[in-house]
Amino acid sequence: MHPTEYKYLPLVSSPEDLKRLAPEELPAYCDEVRRFIVESLARNPGHLASSLGAVELTVALHYVFDAPADKLVWDVGHQAYAHKIITGRRDEFPSLRTLGSISGFPRPSESSYDAFTAGHASNSISAALGFSTAAKLRGEKNHVAAVIGDGAMTGGLAFEGLNNAGVSKSDLLVVLNDNRMSIDKGTGALKDYLVGITTSRRYNRFKTRVWNRFPPGSRIHNALKKTANAIKHGLLQQSNLFESFGFRYFGPVDGHDVVSLVKILRDLREIGGPKLLHIITVKGRGYAPAELDQSAWHAPGKFDAATGERTRGGNTRWQDIFGETLVELARENEKIVGITPAMPSGSSLNMMMEAMPERTFDVGIAEGHAVTFAAGLAAAGMTPFCTIYSSFLQRAWDNVIHDVALESLPVVLCVDRGGLVGEDGATHHGVFDIAGLLPVPGMVIASPMDGRQMRDLMYTASRAGRPFVIRYPRGAAPGTPWRGTPMNEVPVGKGCKLRDGNNVAVLTFGSVGNFAAEAIDRIEAEAAKTETETATEAAAVAHYDLRFAKPLDEDILHEVGEKFARVITVEDGTVIGGVGSAVEDFLSRHGYATRVEKLGVGDRFVPHGTPAELYRLEGYDAEGIYQAIKRNIK
């Protein structure tokens, strides 16, 4: 940051500094924060559009409340970039999400101003109610505000929190940041309801006059409240959902008028009990390319800040192989339908959505519902492909077990972003799905090594007639030809031997097999240079692509147990309870005296960084596998 380029931004390193600005200076400060976010993320990618839309709200909250004593609990934490800039992390912000620097999401371990971790959606109200209740029990007068938005109000947990908070009478403020979006355009009845509320100015003016004239708790106030509810039906033609939960509803108001927001928040600070402020914002506000294409600019990657031109990637992404292949399969099989919880563009289900809109369903940020909805479709004779990011699938564990596996329904769970995802960090790494799904009876768990295998596995899953998981990572797939290749049915539970050997066996699951192939090539190249029989024998490393974590290929495992004293397993997930553990358990149960070294994610939450940095950090990139082979060669 060059101080000469900004007038107000260098003056603010804390909320206390912010409060020294005059109210009339806040709009200019907001403009500078917004420009700083755009310029920083153009060089170092992150979540852009959501935070641009929340700048004025963030400034107003910190101007009115006294964090960290007052608690600001963020939902879908990629709204909180301005919050990080205000709370002492401005100078680190240009290195956001890089290894060793600050996270892209609120993290209490990073700053006392981050009240609660917010990587996933819909948890803010429940967490904020916890803070509010604890303050009440301790006799403290601290304020608590939950900021929910970017589609998070469609999550079931948000309504569980509203339901409990409304009857608790806690002094809690919920700010609904309504930009009518999540990552993609908002969907569902709640979105339509919120749009309806935004047009009801008459009701809001009437209610405010009633509330201001008679104090809460008075008999006149209570009587008029009942009258207001009756009149409200005539003005709105519907009940106010939030007041039905026991919240006092205020709004909707302009979420980009920072001076007005400051006044409103100061008034609400003095009102006790649960209350909800409904603000209307524009996702991507203040940066024309982001406003015009809000979905694409949710997380745009690198771009030119001046022109808005985005940097394009090279190889086809795994999700695009999924999207294109699903369209092909659906054209051949009218029973196939597609489901996603608010991730059509992120998962590339938007391809089928455009080709066959009547057979694709975006259910909002509601992963549990997505899985059970898929189960209902499957029970009715359809073949649903439900695509969910691995870390988000964690919120649907019960639904997978109870509604899919227990009923043995032919739901195809396409688990996107399996493994280490990179810069989003610990809240988004998809490292627990293998270990979580392996104990579930009847599940098929598969992972492709390349795009052609991905197509074969999707074709196989569409014909399997049982619960089927296909797991694939984030990012570009290996450059092997796949588009237009014939799809073949794969025998369920059968892997393949990619390379024979008699010294060490390397067993891989999924795309990390490409790292192993690179490491083995290096071992063999080094052996070839020595031109000795001993070196050649030492380089005889066998490589097996398991392809299925469940059921495991028992023929391969018996061959490995009989032939090799040392085995290395590699997976892009936790080694505790993962594929390596299942292999080790099999070999032990069958009496093989085989030593197994398991490579994967250790017993810890992995930080944020580039995927290459994190694979190296966890020791299962090509170099890590190479070193493991060298350790185990006899």
Secondary structure, 3 states (H helix, E strand, C coil): CCHHHCCCHHHCCCHHHHHCCCHHHHHHHHHHHHHHHHHHHHHCCCCCHHHHHCHHHHHHHHHHCCCCCCEEEECCHHHCHHHHHHHHHCCCHHHCCCCCCCCCCCCCCCCCCCCCCCCCCCCHHHHHHHHHHHHHHCCCCCCEEEEEECCHHHCHHHHHHHHHHHHHCCCEEEEEEECCECCCECCCHHHHHHHHHCCCHHHHHHHHHHHHHCCCCCHHHHHHHHHHHHHHHHHHCCCCHHHHCCCEEEEEEECCCHHHHHHHHHHHHCCCCCEEEEEECCCCCCCHHHHHCCCCCCCCCCECCCCCCECCCCCCEHHHHHHHHHHHHHHHCCCEEEEECCCHHHHCCHHHHHHCHHHEEECCCCHHHHHHHHHHHHHCCCEEEEEEEHHHHHHHHHHHHHHHHCCCCCCEEEEECCECCCCCCCCCCECCHHHHHCCCCCCEEECCCCHHHHHHHHHHHHHHCCCEEEECCCCECCCCCCCCCCCCCCCCCCCEEEECCCCEEEEEECCCHHHHHHHHHHHHHHHHHHCCHHHHHHCCEEEEECCEEECCCHHHHHHHHHHCCEEEEEEEEECCCCHHHHHHHHHHHCCCCCEEEEEEECCCCCCCCCHHHHHHHHCCCHHHHHHHHHHHCC
